[in-house]
Amino acid sequence: MTRDLYLFAGFAALFAAANAVLIGGGLLEADWEGAGVIVAAGFTLALYSFLYKDNPLFKVAEHVYVGVAAAYVFGITWYNVFLDDIIRTYVDLDGGGGGHDPWVMLFPTLLGLLMLTRFSRRIGWLSRLSFAFVVGVGAGLTIPRYLSSFVLGQIEPSLAPITLTWEGFNLILILVGVLTVLIYFFFSVEHTGAVGTASKLGIWFLMISFGASFGYTVMARLSLLIGRVSFLLDDWLNLM
């Protein structure tokens, strides 16, 4: 046996012994809920084993997680879309119909069926019609929201009246940041002199923005980590 096999065998034995002690001490119930906690704790520790190195234990947990997530999404899609919106609309299974007008559902159903032609090499080109429609509608719905949130949202505070208060200082800071960042991305003019100074200041604003975004992402991941550690200490080991 290799060193990794010894480690994983020791981990499995330790995990089994810990669960036996928890069940024997009454900290975990010997029922389906207790079994769910044990399985969740085992997969959590298996995923944490990636901190040691990439290993078969981590790969098994990763594949199970992806498979369960895919099966869950498929089940939701089947019951909420295929069964309710399509099949029950055209086939009266329970005598109540699907609650949708068949003529209204005809076009989206056709687009969905055209997407399935992607699996065929001969008529797979038909799926491009559905993808083009989805991308076009998605862009049409997303672009106005982005313009309202980012473009107009930046212009509005830049045009607000400036006062000798902290709010006025914040408005000046936003105005300077917006202008210098725009100057940095204005490549039609050589970045020398005043333009070069403004573009360098724009770099500072960009780096602060990227750093804040990265810090926010790290804190979001840490909150997930804290949640899993809290689950292990509280729900599984009952130490908290």
N, C-alpha and C positions, 0 to 999 in steps of 0.2 A: 504493500500500500504506500502511496505517495504521502507527502506531508499534508497536502490539501485534503486528502481522503481522511486522514487521521483527525484533522481539525473539524471537518464536517460531521464525522461520526461522533466526535466528542460534543459538538454543538447539539446534535440530535438527541444524544443521551442526556445532556444537561437540560434541554428543553422538556423532554419527557419527564425527567425527575422533578423539575419545577412544577409542571402541571399536576403531577401526582400529589405533590405536597399541597398545592393549592386546593385541589379537590378534596383531599383527605382532611385538610384543616377547615373545610367549609367556606373558604374564601371564593371558590368557584362552584357553581351548581353543576351537577352531572346531568345536564339536560341539553336541549338543542341550543339554547342561548349561550350556555357555557362553552359548548363546542364551537359556536361561532366566534366567541372571544378568543379561544385558543387558536383557531385557524387564522384569524386576523392578526394576532400577535406573532404567530409563526411566519406569516408572509411579510409582516412589517420588519421583523429581524432579518429575514432572507433578503429583503431589498436593501437593508442597511449593510449587509455583508459586502456590497459593492465598495464600501469604504476600505475594505481589506484589499480586494482586487476583483476584476471581472471573473466570475466563477459560475459553475453549473447551478448552484443554489439560487443565485440571483437571476439567472436566465429562466429557470423554471417559474419563479415568482413573476418575472416580467411578462412571460408568455401567458400565464394564467390571467394576469391583470388585463392585458390587451384583449385576450379572448373573451373574458367576461364582459368587458366594456363594449366590445363589438356585438356580442350577443344581446346585451341590454338595449343598445341602440337599434338593432334589427327588430327586437320585440316591440319597442315603442313605435318604430316606423310601420311595422306590420299592422298593429292594432289601430293606430291613430290615423294612418294614411291609406294603406292598401285595403284593409278590411272595411273601415268606416266610410272613407271618402270615395273609394272606387268600387269595390266589390258590392257593397250594400246599396250603392247608388244604382247600379245596373242589374243586380240580382237581388230580388226581394227575399232575403234569407229568413228573416224573422217576422215578416208581415208588416213591418213598420217602415221599410225603406231606409235609405241612408241619410235622409234629411237634406239632400242637395239636388239641385236641378240637373238632370242628366246632360242637358245641352250646355250648361255652364261648365260642367266637369269634363266635357269632351276634349277641349283643347289642352288643358294641363295633363290629362291622361295620355293623349297622343304624344305630348312632349316627353313624358316619362317613358313611354314605350320606345320612342326613338333613341333615348339614352341607352336602353338595353341593347341596341344594335351595335354598341361599341364592342361587344364580345365577338362579333362576326368580322372577318377580314374582308368579305365581299361587299357587305352593305354597311360597314362601320362608319362610312362617311356621313350617313344620315344623322348620327349622334351630334355632329357639329351644329346642326340646326338648333337642337335643344340647348347645347352649351352656349351658343351665341345668344340665344334668347335670355338664358339665365344670367350671363355676364352683363348683357345690356341692361336688363332690369335692375340687377344689383348695382351697377354703376350709376344708373339714373336715380336710385333711391339713396345711395351712399354719398355721392358728390354734393348734393345740396346740404346734407347734414354736416359734412366736413367743412364746407364753405361757411356755414353758419357758426360752427363751433370754433374753428381755427382762424379763418381769415377775418370774418366780421367780428369774431370774439377778440381778436388782437387789435382791430381798428377802433372798436368802441372805447376801450380805456385810453387809447392814444389820443383821442379827440376830446376827452373829458377836461373840464376846467381845472387848472392847477392852483392849489391853495398852499399857504404856508403852514401845512400840517403834515403829520405822518402819511396821511392818505395822499396828499400832494406829492410827497417824496416818492411814494410807491408809483404814482403815475409817471413821474419823471424817469424813474428807473425803468419802467415798462417801455416808455417811449424811446429812451436811449437804446435799450436792448433790441427792440424791433428794428430801429433804423440801422444800427451797426451790423446786425445779422444780415439784413437785406443788402447792405453795402458789401459784406463779405462775399455774398453769392452773386454780386454784380460783376461778372467777369469781362464785360465789354470795355471796362476802363482799367488801366494799369494801376495796381495797388501800390502807389507810392505817394509820399506826402501826406496830406490830410486823409485821403482815401485809404492809404495803407494803415494809418493810425486807427481809423474807424474800423477797418476790417480786423485788425488785431484785437480791438476791444470786443468785436463781435465774436471772435474765437473764444474769448473768456466767457461770454454769455452762453455760447454753445456748450463749452466744457462743463460749466456749472449746471446747465440744464441736463446734459447727459449723465453727469454724476448724480444729480438728484433722482433721475429716473432709474439709474442703476441701483441706488440705495433703496428706493421704494420697492424695486423688484426683489432685492435681497431680503428686505424686511417681510415681504409677502411670503417668500419661501421659508423664512425662519418661523413665521406664524404657523405654517403647515408642519414644520418640524416639531415645534412646541406642542401642537395638537397631537401628533403621533406619540411623542414621549409621554405626554399626559395620559394618553390611552394606555400605554404600557404600564405606567406606574399606578394608575388609578383603577381602570377597568380590568386589567389582567392581574397585576401583582397586589392590588388593593393596599398600596403603601401610603396613599394620600388621603 
